[in-house]
Amino acid sequence: MVNLILRKGAEEARNQLPDLLEAAEKGRSTVITRHGRPVAALVPIEAYCAAIRQQSLMPVAGSVMGYGKE
């Protein structure tokens, strides 16, 4: 089963919020746009929690003093 991401304009999303929340409970994400440009995402809480648990390695890069120096 393909889990497509919905796209809704801001006004439409506001008017359909109960339906979009129900979709999120069922595992479906929605990208909210303004003037056709994505500005926010409504995602299932499980996806949000998984995303914030992942930490970037970028802060680690270059953090070891003297690494790579002779």
C-alpha positions as CSV (number, residue, x, y, z in Angstrom):
1,M,0.0,0.0,0.0
2,V,1.4,3.4,-1.0
3,N,1.1,6.1,1.7
4,L,0.8,9.3,-0.3
5,I,1.3,12.6,1.3
6,L,-1.6,15.0,1.0
7,R,-1.1,18.6,-0.1
8,K,-3.5,21.3,1.1
9,G,-3.6,25.0,0.9
10,A,-3.7,26.8,4.2
11,E,-7.3,27.9,4.0
12,E,-8.4,24.4,2.9
13,A,-6.4,22.8,5.7
14,R,-8.0,25.1,8.2
15,N,-11.4,24.2,7.0
16,Q,-10.6,20.5,6.9
17,L,-8.6,20.2,10.2
18,P,-10.7,17.5,11.8
19,D,-10.4,15.3,8.7
20,L,-6.6,16.0,8.5
21,L,-6.2,15.1,12.2
22,E,-8.1,11.9,11.5
23,A,-5.8,11.1,8.6
24,A,-2.8,11.7,10.8
25,E,-4.1,9.3,13.3
26,K,-4.3,6.7,10.5
27,G,-0.6,7.4,9.6
28,R,-1.1,9.9,6.8
29,S,0.9,13.1,6.5
30,T,-0.2,16.4,5.0
31,V,1.9,19.2,3.6
32,I,0.3,22.6,4.1
33,T,1.1,25.2,1.4
34,R,0.7,28.9,1.1
35,H,0.6,30.3,-2.4
36,G,1.6,26.9,-3.7
37,R,4.8,26.8,-1.5
38,P,5.1,24.2,1.3
39,V,5.2,26.0,4.7
40,A,4.3,23.2,7.2
41,A,3.6,19.5,7.7
42,L,1.0,17.8,9.7
43,V,2.5,14.3,10.5
44,P,1.5,11.4,12.6
45,I,2.9,11.8,16.1
46,E,5.0,8.6,15.7
47,A,6.8,10.0,12.7
48,Y,7.4,13.3,14.5
49,C,8.9,11.5,17.6
50,A,11.1,9.3,15.4
51,A,12.3,12.4,13.5
52,I,13.3,14.3,16.7
53,R,15.0,11.3,18.1
54,Q,17.4,11.2,15.2
55,Q,20.3,13.5,15.8
56,S,22.5,14.9,13.1
57,L,26.2,14.1,13.1
58,M,27.1,17.6,11.9
59,P,27.6,19.0,15.4
60,V,30.2,16.3,15.9
61,A,32.2,17.2,12.8
62,G,35.3,19.0,13.8
63,S,34.6,18.8,17.5
64,V,37.7,16.7,18.3
65,M,40.5,19.1,19.0
66,G,43.6,18.2,17.1
67,Y,41.9,15.6,14.9
68,G,43.6,15.5,11.5
69,K,46.5,17.8,12.6
70,E,50.0,16.6,13.0
